[in-house]
Amino acid sequence: MPKLSEIQVAAYERDGFLSPVRVMDEDEAAALRQMLEHSETVHGPMTGKHRSQKWHLLLRWLADLTRDPVILDPVESLLGPDILCWSTSVLIKEPRDGTHVSWHQDLQYWGLAPDDVLTAWLALSPATVESGCMRMIPGTHVGTHLPHDDTDDALNLLSRGQTISDGIDEADAAILPLHPGEISLFHGNLAHASAPNLSSERRIGIAIRYMAPHVRQTKTADSAMLVRGRDTHGHFTLEAAPKADFTPAAKAEHDRIMQLRRTALMEN
């Protein structure tokens, strides 16, 4: 995958997102979906409000995906040659299960600063308006800190139901459908949301959160995986990729790292 063009970089810097970006064909995306669903069959559900944010520490194929040049090349155009992976999430909405993601800005509660942080959201199934594709408010990544409230909503897939309480006009939202094998790239401070899946098929995506090495965790100790270049600052404990899926060593490391993550994300 070639790096992004100057026009694409300018669009990202203006809007806070770039979508769609084709990074693999649909057959390759289908093969990843097959591996993911096999992992679900063997190891149980992999998504939901309290599921892991670090699946790349347990699944070798996902750790490999975070390092794949087809994704890292466009990411490098936005973050530079040195790249850390902060987290990975499996994001599945089952048909008509009512789950959704409220309007929020990730960096308002992740504890990461400065804001050289982005998400690469890879579709493994069609992400359509009907199935609950993402919506984003262009330009909200630049100097915008909208008020958030925690909510008690079992169907909200965010850890604390974080919801922007003021400042969102739905009429301003851009709708970002994706075909399998396409990604959306979006800034960590961009206001975004997604509606419930009203289709008869699963909506399956993988979110990979990347950052530049000069970014710090402002709340507590934290970790990340070096996926390209060098860690030039040493702000994060570096993670090791698993040698195979769900080895005892991988599970022990995952448990240790997730305790750090829970402290950071659940701090008031």
Phi and psi restraints in degrees (value plus and minus 20) as a CYANA .aco file:
   2 PRO   PHI     -87.9   -47.9
   2 PRO   PSI     139.4   179.4
   3 LYS   PHI     -85.7   -45.7
   3 LYS   PSI     146.3   186.3
   4 LEU   PHI     -89.9   -49.9
   4 LEU   PSI     132.3   172.3
   5 SER   PHI     -97.1   -57.1
   5 SER   PSI     145.6   185.6
   6 GLU   PHI     -80.2   -40.2
   6 GLU   PSI     -55.9   -15.9
   7 ILE   PHI     -85.8   -45.8
   7 ILE   PSI     -61.6   -21.6
   8 GLN   PHI     -86.2   -46.2
   8 GLN   PSI     -62.6   -22.6
   9 VAL   PHI     -81.9   -41.9
   9 VAL   PSI     -62.7   -22.7
  10 ALA   PHI     -83.0   -43.0
  10 ALA   PSI     -59.0   -19.0
  11 ALA   PHI     -84.1   -44.1
  11 ALA   PSI     -62.0   -22.0
  12 TYR   PHI     -83.0   -43.0
  12 TYR   PSI     -65.5   -25.5
  13 GLU   PHI     -85.1   -45.1
  13 GLU   PSI     -52.2   -12.2
  14 ARG   PHI     -96.9   -56.9
  14 ARG   PSI     -68.5   -28.5
  15 ASP   PHI    -114.1   -74.1
  15 ASP   PSI     -45.5    -5.5
  16 GLY   PHI      70.9   110.9
  16 GLY   PSI     -18.1    21.9
  17 PHE   PHI    -173.9  -133.9
  17 PHE   PSI     140.5   180.5
  18 LEU   PHI    -160.7  -120.7
  18 LEU   PSI     103.0   143.0
  19 SER   PHI    -185.0  -145.0
  19 SER   PSI     121.5   161.5
  20 PRO   PHI    -108.0   -68.0
  20 PRO   PSI     136.2   176.2
  21 VAL   PHI    -144.1  -104.1
  21 VAL   PSI      96.5   136.5
  22 ARG   PHI     -96.9   -56.9
  22 ARG   PSI     101.3   141.3
  23 VAL   PHI    -137.3   -97.3
  23 VAL   PSI     -35.1     4.9
  24 MET   PHI    -178.9  -138.9
  24 MET   PSI     142.9   182.9
  25 ASP   PHI    -103.0   -63.0
  25 ASP   PSI     151.7   191.7
  26 GLU   PHI     -87.8   -47.8
  26 GLU   PSI     -49.1    -9.1
  27 ASP   PHI     -85.8   -45.8
  27 ASP   PSI     -60.2   -20.2
  28 GLU   PHI     -86.0   -46.0
  28 GLU   PSI     -60.1   -20.1
  29 ALA   PHI     -84.4   -44.4
  29 ALA   PSI     -58.0   -18.0
  30 ALA   PHI     -84.7   -44.7
  30 ALA   PSI     -56.3   -16.3
  31 ALA   PHI     -85.7   -45.7
  31 ALA   PSI     -59.7   -19.7
  32 LEU   PHI     -85.3   -45.3
  32 LEU   PSI     -61.3   -21.3
  33 ARG   PHI     -80.5   -40.5
  33 ARG   PSI     -60.1   -20.1
  34 GLN   PHI     -82.8   -42.8
  34 GLN   PSI     -61.4   -21.4
  35 MET   PHI     -85.2   -45.2
  35 MET   PSI     -61.6   -21.6
  36 LEU   PHI     -83.1   -43.1
  36 LEU   PSI     -66.8   -26.8
  37 GLU   PHI     -90.0   -50.0
  37 GLU   PSI     -49.2    -9.2
  38 HIS   PHI     -85.0   -45.0
  38 HIS   PSI     -62.1   -22.1
  39 SER   PHI     -80.8   -40.8
  39 SER   PSI     -59.9   -19.9
  40 GLU   PHI     -82.0   -42.0
  40 GLU   PSI     -61.8   -21.8
  41 THR   PHI     -82.6   -42.6
  41 THR   PSI     -61.0   -21.0
  42 VAL   PHI    -101.1   -61.1
  42 VAL   PSI     -60.8   -20.8
  43 HIS   PHI    -133.3   -93.3
  43 HIS   PSI     -23.7    16.3
  44 GLY   PHI      76.7   116.7
  44 GLY   PSI    -199.8  -159.8
  45 PRO   PHI     -76.7   -36.7
  45 PRO   PSI     125.5   165.5
  46 MET   PHI    -143.7  -103.7
  46 MET   PSI      -7.2    32.8
  47 THR   PHI    -158.0  -118.0
  47 THR   PSI     156.4   196.4
  48 GLY   PHI      96.6   136.6
  48 GLY   PSI     157.2   197.2
  49 LYS   PHI     -80.3   -40.3
  49 LYS   PSI     -60.5   -20.5
  50 HIS   PHI    -133.9   -93.9
  50 HIS   PSI       2.6    42.6
  51 ARG   PHI    -102.5   -62.5
  51 ARG   PSI     153.0   193.0
  52 SER   PHI     -85.2   -45.2
  52 SER   PSI     125.0   165.0
  53 GLN   PHI    -122.9   -82.9
  53 GLN   PSI      -8.6    31.4
  54 LYS   PHI    -158.2  -118.2
  54 LYS   PSI      29.3    69.3
  55 TRP   PHI     -84.0   -44.0
  55 TRP   PSI     -40.9    -0.9
  56 HIS   PHI     -88.7   -48.7
  56 HIS   PSI     -33.1     6.9
  57 LEU   PHI    -103.8   -63.8
  57 LEU   PSI     -30.4     9.6
  58 LEU   PHI    -134.7   -94.7
  58 LEU   PSI     -45.7    -5.7
  59 LEU   PHI    -136.6   -96.6
  59 LEU   PSI      96.2   136.2
  60 ARG   PHI     -82.9   -42.9
  60 ARG   PSI     -60.2   -20.2
  61 TRP   PHI     -84.6   -44.6
  61 TRP   PSI     -51.7   -11.7
  62 LEU   PHI     -96.9   -56.9
  62 LEU   PSI     -57.6   -17.6
  63 ALA   PHI     -79.7   -39.7
  63 ALA   PSI     -60.3   -20.3
  64 ASP   PHI     -84.5   -44.5
  64 ASP   PSI     -58.2   -18.2
  65 LEU   PHI     -83.0   -43.0
  65 LEU   PSI     -58.6   -18.6
  66 THR   PHI     -83.1   -43.1
  66 THR   PSI     -42.2    -2.2
  67 ARG   PHI    -120.6   -80.6
  67 ARG   PSI     -19.0    21.0
  68 ASP   PHI     -88.0   -48.0
  68 ASP   PSI     106.5   146.5
  69 PRO   PHI     -77.6   -37.6
  69 PRO   PSI     -45.6    -5.6
  70 VAL   PHI     -84.1   -44.1
  70 VAL   PSI     -45.8    -5.8
  71 ILE   PHI    -117.3   -77.3
  71 ILE   PSI     -62.7   -22.7
  72 LEU   PHI     -87.8   -47.8
  72 LEU   PSI     -51.0   -11.0
  73 ASP   PHI     -81.5   -41.5
  73 ASP   PSI     -70.5   -30.5
  74 PRO   PHI     -85.6   -45.6
  74 PRO   PSI     -54.8   -14.8
  75 VAL   PHI     -82.9   -42.9
  75 VAL   PSI     -59.6   -19.6
  76 GLU   PHI     -80.2   -40.2
  76 GLU   PSI     -52.2   -12.2
  77 SER   PHI     -81.8   -41.8
  77 SER   PSI     -43.2    -3.2
  78 LEU   PHI    -125.2   -85.2
  78 LEU   PSI     -50.3   -10.3
  79 LEU   PHI    -131.9   -91.9
  79 LEU   PSI     -35.1     4.9
  80 GLY   PHI      79.9   119.9
  80 GLY   PSI     159.4   199.4
  81 PRO   PHI     -97.6   -57.6
  81 PRO   PSI     -35.6     4.4
  82 ASP   PHI    -125.5   -85.5
  82 ASP   PSI     100.4   140.4
  83 ILE   PHI    -155.7  -115.7
  83 ILE   PSI     112.0   152.0
  84 LEU   PHI    -129.4   -89.4
  84 LEU   PSI     123.3   163.3
  85 CYS   PHI    -117.3   -77.3
  85 CYS   PSI      97.5   137.5
  86 TRP   PHI    -106.2   -66.2
  86 TRP   PSI     -56.3   -16.3
  87 SER   PHI    -183.1  -143.1
  87 SER   PSI     144.1   184.1
  88 THR   PHI    -155.9  -115.9
  88 THR   PSI     122.1   162.1
  89 SER   PHI    -154.3  -114.3
  89 SER   PSI     120.6   160.6
  90 VAL   PHI    -114.2   -74.2
  90 VAL   PSI     102.0   142.0
  91 LEU   PHI    -138.8   -98.8
  91 LEU   PSI      80.0   120.0
  92 ILE   PHI    -141.3  -101.3
  92 ILE   PSI     108.9   148.9
  93 LYS   PHI    -131.6   -91.6
  93 LYS   PSI      97.9   137.9
  94 GLU   PHI     -94.1   -54.1
  94 GLU   PSI     136.8   176.8
  95 PRO   PHI     -74.9   -34.9
  95 PRO   PSI     102.1   142.1
  96 ARG   PHI      36.1    76.1
  96 ARG   PSI      12.3    52.3
  97 ASP   PHI    -107.2   -67.2
  97 ASP   PSI     -25.9    14.1
  98 GLY   PHI      64.2   104.2
  98 GLY   PSI     -26.6    13.4
  99 THR   PHI     -89.1   -49.1
  99 THR   PSI     129.0   169.0
 100 HIS   PHI    -174.8  -134.8
 100 HIS   PSI     152.7   192.7
 101 VAL   PHI    -147.3  -107.3
 101 VAL   PSI     103.4   143.4
 102 SER   PHI     -97.3   -57.3
 102 SER   PSI     147.4   187.4
 103 TRP   PHI     -83.3   -43.3
 103 TRP   PSI     108.1   148.1
 104 HIS   PHI    -180.1  -140.1
 104 HIS   PSI     144.5   184.5
 105 GLN   PHI    -139.5   -99.5
 105 GLN   PSI      97.7   137.7
 106 ASP   PHI     -77.2   -37.2
 106 ASP   PSI     -62.6   -22.6
 107 LEU   PHI     -92.7   -52.7
 107 LEU   PSI     -26.2    13.8
 108 GLN   PHI     -94.9   -54.9
 108 GLN   PSI     -32.7     7.3
 109 TYR   PHI    -159.5  -119.5
 109 TYR   PSI     -23.0    17.0
 110 TRP   PHI     -93.6   -53.6
 110 TRP   PSI     -44.9    -4.9
 111 GLY   PHI      63.8   103.8
 111 GLY   PSI      -8.4    31.6
 112 LEU   PHI    -117.6   -77.6
 112 LEU   PSI     115.6   155.6
 113 ALA   PHI    -175.6  -135.6
 113 ALA   PSI     125.9   165.9
 114 PRO   PHI     -89.6   -49.6
 114 PRO   PSI    -187.9  -147.9
 115 ASP   PHI    -115.3   -75.3
 115 ASP   PSI       8.9    48.9
 116 ASP   PHI    -101.9   -61.9
 116 ASP   PSI      46.4    86.4
 117 VAL   PHI    -156.9  -116.9
 117 VAL   PSI     116.3   156.3
 118 LEU   PHI    -164.5  -124.5
 118 LEU   PSI     142.9   182.9
 119 THR   PHI    -133.8   -93.8
 119 THR   PSI     114.1   154.1
 120 ALA   PHI    -123.7   -83.7
 120 ALA   PSI      94.1   134.1
 121 TRP   PHI    -126.7   -86.7
 121 TRP   PSI      89.4   129.4
 122 LEU   PHI    -120.1   -80.1
 122 LEU   PSI     104.8   144.8
 123 ALA   PHI    -104.8   -64.8
 123 ALA   PSI     106.9   146.9
 124 LEU   PHI    -125.8   -85.8
 124 LEU   PSI     -27.3    12.7
 125 SER   PHI    -159.5  -119.5
 125 SER   PSI     146.0   186.0
 126 PRO   PHI     -79.7   -39.7
 126 PRO   PSI     108.3   148.3
 127 ALA   PHI    -126.6   -86.6
 127 ALA   PSI      81.8   121.8
 128 THR   PHI    -134.9   -94.9
 128 THR   PSI     153.1   193.1
 129 VAL   PHI     -78.6   -38.6
 129 VAL   PSI     -62.7   -22.7
 130 GLU   PHI     -86.0   -46.0
 130 GLU   PSI     -57.2   -17.2
 131 SER   PHI    -109.1   -69.1
 131 SER   PSI     -19.2    20.8
 132 GLY   PHI      72.5   112.5
 132 GLY   PSI      28.5    68.5
 133 CYS   PHI     -89.1   -49.1
 133 CYS   PSI     149.1   189.1
 134 MET   PHI     -95.3   -55.3
 134 MET   PSI     131.4   171.4
 135 ARG   PHI    -143.6  -103.6
 135 ARG   PSI     124.4   164.4
 136 MET   PHI    -159.4  -119.4
 136 MET   PSI     129.0   169.0
 137 ILE   PHI    -121.0   -81.0
 137 ILE   PSI      85.5   125.5
 138 PRO   PHI     -76.2   -36.2
 138 PRO   PSI     119.5   159.5
 139 GLY   PHI      66.4   106.4
 139 GLY   PSI     -27.5    12.5
 140 THR   PHI     -97.1   -57.1
 140 THR   PSI     -21.8    18.2
 141 HIS   PHI     -99.6   -59.6
 141 HIS   PSI     -36.7     3.3
 142 VAL   PHI    -118.0   -78.0
 142 VAL   PSI      85.6   125.6
 143 GLY   PHI      40.5    80.5
 143 GLY   PSI       1.9    41.9
 144 THR   PHI    -129.4   -89.4
 144 THR   PSI      99.9   139.9
 145 HIS   PHI    -143.8  -103.8
 145 HIS   PSI      67.7   107.7
 146 LEU   PHI     -99.2   -59.2
 146 LEU   PSI     126.3   166.3
 147 PRO   PHI     -88.2   -48.2
 147 PRO   PSI     115.9   155.9
 148 HIS   PHI    -138.7   -98.7
 148 HIS   PSI     124.1   164.1
 149 ASP   PHI    -140.0  -100.0
 149 ASP   PSI     124.5   164.5
 150 ASP   PHI     -98.4   -58.4
 150 ASP   PSI     121.2   161.2
 151 THR   PHI    -148.6  -108.6
 151 THR   PSI     133.3   173.3
 152 ASP   PHI    -118.3   -78.3
 152 ASP   PSI      67.4   107.4
 153 ASP   PHI    -158.2  -118.2
 153 ASP   PSI      84.6   124.6
 154 ALA   PHI     -83.1   -43.1
 154 ALA   PSI     -42.6    -2.6
 155 LEU   PHI    -111.9   -71.9
 155 LEU   PSI     -26.9    13.1
 156 ASN   PHI    -101.2   -61.2
 156 ASN   PSI     102.4   142.4
 157 LEU   PHI     -96.3   -56.3
 157 LEU   PSI     -27.6    12.4
 158 LEU   PHI     -94.2   -54.2
 158 LEU   PSI     130.3   170.3
 159 SER   PHI     -79.6   -39.6
 159 SER   PSI     -57.8   -17.8
 160 ARG   PHI    -139.4   -99.4
 160 ARG   PSI      -4.5    35.5
 161 GLY   PHI      44.6    84.6
 161 GLY   PSI      11.6    51.6
 162 GLN   PHI     -76.4   -36.4
 162 GLN   PSI     108.3   148.3
 163 THR   PHI    -160.3  -120.3
 163 THR   PSI     110.4   150.4
 164 ILE   PHI     -85.3   -45.3
 164 ILE   PSI     105.2   145.2
 165 SER   PHI    -112.5   -72.5
 165 SER   PSI     -34.9     5.1
 166 ASP   PHI    -180.9  -140.9
 166 ASP   PSI     123.3   163.3
 167 GLY   PHI      89.3   129.3
 167 GLY   PSI     -16.2    23.8
 168 ILE   PHI    -125.0   -85.0
 168 ILE   PSI     106.3   146.3
 169 ASP   PHI    -133.6   -93.6
 169 ASP   PSI      89.3   129.3
 170 GLU   PHI     -75.8   -35.8
 170 GLU   PSI     -46.5    -6.5
 171 ALA   PHI     -86.2   -46.2
 171 ALA   PSI     -40.1    -0.1
 172 ASP   PHI    -106.6   -66.6
 172 ASP   PSI     -26.4    13.6
 173 ALA   PHI     -92.3   -52.3
 173 ALA   PSI     117.1   157.1
 174 ALA   PHI    -113.5   -73.5
 174 ALA   PSI     116.3   156.3
 175 ILE   PHI    -120.7   -80.7
 175 ILE   PSI     110.5   150.5
 176 LEU   PHI    -140.5  -100.5
 176 LEU   PSI      56.6    96.6
 177 PRO   PHI     -90.0   -50.0
 177 PRO   PSI     131.9   171.9
 178 LEU   PHI    -156.5  -116.5
 178 LEU   PSI     124.3   164.3
 179 HIS   PHI    -111.5   -71.5
 179 HIS   PSI     136.6   176.6
 180 PRO   PHI     -75.0   -35.0
 180 PRO   PSI     114.3   154.3
 181 GLY   PHI      73.0   113.0
 181 GLY   PSI     -22.0    18.0
 182 GLU   PHI    -123.1   -83.1
 182 GLU   PSI     132.2   172.2
 183 ILE   PHI    -141.7  -101.7
 183 ILE   PSI     135.7   175.7
 184 SER   PHI    -127.2   -87.2
 184 SER   PSI     116.6   156.6
 185 LEU   PHI    -129.0   -89.0
 185 LEU   PSI     105.9   145.9
 186 PHE   PHI    -164.5  -124.5
 186 PHE   PSI     126.5   166.5
 187 HIS   PHI     -87.5   -47.5
 187 HIS   PSI     126.1   166.1
 188 GLY   PHI     -83.9   -43.9
 188 GLY   PSI     -38.3     1.7
 189 ASN   PHI    -122.9   -82.9
 189 ASN   PSI     -14.9    25.1
 190 LEU   PHI     -94.7   -54.7
 190 LEU   PSI     113.2   153.2
 191 ALA   PHI     -90.6   -50.6
 191 ALA   PSI     105.8   145.8
 192 HIS   PHI    -169.3  -129.3
 192 HIS   PSI     144.4   184.4
 193 ALA   PHI    -181.5  -141.5
 193 ALA   PSI     151.2   191.2
 194 SER   PHI    -172.1  -132.1
 194 SER   PSI     123.9   163.9
 195 ALA   PHI    -108.1   -68.1
 195 ALA   PSI     150.8   190.8
 196 PRO   PHI     -82.6   -42.6
 196 PRO   PSI     137.9   177.9
 197 ASN   PHI    -104.2   -64.2
 197 ASN   PSI      89.1   129.1
 198 LEU   PHI    -118.9   -78.9
 198 LEU   PSI     -14.9    25.1
 199 SER   PHI    -108.0   -68.0
 199 SER   PSI     160.0   200.0
 200 SER   PHI    -117.7   -77.7
 200 SER   PSI     -13.8    26.2
 201 GLU   PHI    -141.4  -101.4
 201 GLU   PSI     135.9   175.9
 202 ARG   PHI     -85.7   -45.7
 202 ARG   PSI     122.4   162.4
 203 ARG   PHI    -124.8   -84.8
 203 ARG   PSI      95.4   135.4
 204 ILE   PHI    -141.2  -101.2
 204 ILE   PSI     105.9   145.9
 205 GLY   PHI    -161.0  -121.0
 205 GLY   PSI     139.4   179.4
 206 ILE   PHI    -141.9  -101.9
 206 ILE   PSI     106.4   146.4
 207 ALA   PHI    -124.9   -84.9
 207 ALA   PSI     106.0   146.0
 208 ILE   PHI    -136.1   -96.1
 208 ILE   PSI     103.1   143.1
 209 ARG   PHI    -122.0   -82.0
 209 ARG   PSI      98.4   138.4
 210 TYR   PHI    -131.5   -91.5
 210 TYR   PSI     134.6   174.6
 211 MET   PHI    -171.7  -131.7
 211 MET   PSI     139.5   179.5
 212 ALA   PHI     -98.6   -58.6
 212 ALA   PSI     131.6   171.6
 213 PRO   PHI     -84.5   -44.5
 213 PRO   PSI     -39.4     0.6
 214 HIS   PHI     -98.4   -58.4
 214 HIS   PSI     -28.4    11.6
 215 VAL   PHI     -86.9   -46.9
 215 VAL   PSI     122.6   162.6
 216 ARG   PHI    -136.9   -96.9
 216 ARG   PSI     135.7   175.7
 217 GLN   PHI    -113.6   -73.6
 217 GLN   PSI      98.4   138.4
 218 THR   PHI    -109.7   -69.7
 218 THR   PSI     -27.8    12.2
 219 LYS   PHI    -120.4   -80.4
 219 LYS   PSI     -61.4   -21.4
 220 THR   PHI    -183.8  -143.8
 220 THR   PSI    -198.2  -158.2
 221 ALA   PHI     -84.1   -44.1
 221 ALA   PSI     128.9   168.9
 222 ASP   PHI    -173.0  -133.0
 222 ASP   PSI     153.8   193.8
 223 SER   PHI    -160.1  -120.1
 223 SER   PSI     143.0   183.0
 224 ALA   PHI    -180.2  -140.2
 224 ALA   PSI     145.3   185.3
 225 MET   PHI    -130.5   -90.5
 225 MET   PSI     107.9   147.9
 226 LEU   PHI     -94.1   -54.1
 226 LEU   PSI     100.6   140.6
 227 VAL   PHI    -135.8   -95.8
 227 VAL   PSI     -34.3     5.7
 228 ARG   PHI    -179.3  -139.3
 228 ARG   PSI     120.5   160.5
 229 GLY   PHI      55.2    95.2
 229 GLY   PSI    -160.2  -120.2
 230 ARG   PHI    -145.0  -105.0
 230 ARG   PSI     130.5   170.5
 231 ASP   PHI    -107.2   -67.2
 231 ASP   PSI      79.0   119.0
 232 THR   PHI    -106.8   -66.8
 232 THR   PSI     -22.5    17.5
 233 HIS   PHI    -147.7  -107.7
 233 HIS   PSI     -48.3    -8.3
 234 GLY   PHI      50.2    90.2
 234 GLY   PSI       9.9    49.9
 235 HIS   PHI     -98.4   -58.4
 235 HIS   PSI     -36.7     3.3
 236 PHE   PHI    -145.8  -105.8
 236 PHE   PSI     125.0   165.0
 237 THR   PHI     -84.3   -44.3
 237 THR   PSI     107.3   147.3
 238 LEU   PHI    -103.5   -63.5
 238 LEU   PSI     114.3   154.3
 239 GLU   PHI    -112.9   -72.9
 239 GLU   PSI     132.4   172.4
 240 ALA   PHI    -126.0   -86.0
 240 ALA   PSI     117.4   157.4
 241 ALA   PHI     -88.8   -48.8
 241 ALA   PSI     124.5   164.5
 242 PRO   PHI     -88.8   -48.8
 242 PRO   PSI     127.4   167.4
 243 LYS   PHI     -99.6   -59.6
 243 LYS   PSI     -42.1    -2.1
 244 ALA   PHI    -177.9  -137.9
 244 ALA   PSI     150.7   190.7
 245 ASP   PHI     -89.8   -49.8
 245 ASP   PSI     110.5   150.5
 246 PHE   PHI      34.4    74.4
 246 PHE   PSI      21.0    61.0
 247 THR   PHI     -91.2   -51.2
 247 THR   PSI     138.2   178.2
 248 PRO   PHI     -75.8   -35.8
 248 PRO   PSI     -60.2   -20.2
 249 ALA   PHI     -84.8   -44.8
 249 ALA   PSI     -60.0   -20.0
 250 ALA   PHI     -85.6   -45.6
 250 ALA   PSI     -61.0   -21.0
 251 LYS   PHI     -86.4   -46.4
 251 LYS   PSI     -58.0   -18.0
 252 ALA   PHI     -85.9   -45.9
 252 ALA   PSI     -62.9   -22.9
 253 GLU   PHI     -85.9   -45.9
 253 GLU   PSI     -60.3   -20.3
 254 HIS   PHI     -81.6   -41.6
 254 HIS   PSI     -63.6   -23.6
 255 ASP   PHI     -80.6   -40.6
 255 ASP   PSI     -63.8   -23.8
 256 ARG   PHI     -84.0   -44.0
 256 ARG   PSI     -65.5   -25.5
 257 ILE   PHI     -88.3   -48.3
 257 ILE   PSI     -59.1   -19.1
 258 MET   PHI     -87.3   -47.3
 258 MET   PSI     -47.6    -7.6
 259 GLN   PHI     -85.6   -45.6
 259 GLN   PSI     -59.4   -19.4
 260 LEU   PHI     -80.4   -40.4
 260 LEU   PSI     -65.3   -25.3
 261 ARG   PHI     -84.8   -44.8
 261 ARG   PSI     -61.9   -21.9
 262 ARG   PHI     -82.7   -42.7
 262 ARG   PSI     -57.7   -17.7
 263 THR   PHI     -82.2   -42.2
 263 THR   PSI     -61.9   -21.9
 264 ALA   PHI     -89.3   -49.3
 264 ALA   PSI     -67.5   -27.5
 265 LEU   PHI     -98.0   -58.0
 265 LEU   PSI     -49.2    -9.2
 266 MET   PHI    -115.7   -75.7
 266 MET   PSI     -21.0    19.0
 267 GLU   PHI     -86.9   -46.9
 267 GLU   PSI     114.7   154.7
